[in-house]
Amino acid sequence: MFPLLGVSAKSKQMLIGRSSGWRAVALCALVSALTAFNSALAASGGNTGCPYTSDAKLELGGKALLIPQEALTARAPTMIGDYEIVPDPKSLTLMLTGRKGDVWEASMTSVVAGKRCSAFYVGKPVLINPPKGH
C-alpha cells in the first residue's frame, strides 16, 4: 500500500474505514460464491468433478436409451427400459439384450485421469441378432 502523503489524519481514517468496507463486501461475495458452489456440488450428488463422467445415449432400432455411468461399471447385468445391459470392461464391449430377443453390441472406450476420475464412452451399437419373428 502506498503511503498517504499530504493527507490529513481525518482523511486517512475515512480511507481506511472505506477499505475495510470493501473488504467486507469482498468477503460477503466470496462466502456467497462458496455457498453456491457447495449447493451445486450437493445437487450433483457429490460428484468430485471428473469431467469425463456422462451418461451414454444410444439409439437402438429408433428408440433412445440413456445409460448412466453406474450401469457401465456394474459387475452384474442391469435392466434399463426394455433392455438388459451387460458391460464387459475387460474386453471393452457392451451387450444389450431386448425383451423381444434382439441383441445389440457396442464398443466401449475407457477414459482414466488420475486415481479417482474414470469413465466409459460407448460407441454406436450394432444389431447382432434381430428380434424374434422378424
C-alpha positions, 0 to 999 in steps of 0.5 A: 500500500502506498503511503498517504502523503499530504493527507490529513489524519481525518482523511486517512481514517475515512480511507481506511474505514472505506477499505475495510468496507470493501473488504467486507463486501469482498468477503460477503461475495466470496462466502456467497460464491462458496455457498453456491458452489457447495449447493451445486456440488450437493445437487450433483450428488457429490460428484468430485468433478471428473469431467469425463463422467456422462451418461451414454445415449444410444439409439437402438432400432429408433428408440433412445436409451440413456445409460448412466455411468453406474450401469457401465461399471456394474459387475452384474447385468442391469435392466434399463427400459426394455433392455438388459445391459451387460458391460464387459470392461475387460474386453471393452464391449457392451451387450444389450439384450431386448425383451423381444430377443434382439441383441445389440453390441457396442464398443466401449472406450475407457477414459482414466485421469488420475486415481479417482476420475474414470469413465466409459464412452460407448460407441454406436451399437450394432444389431447382432441378432434381430428380434424374434419373428422378424 
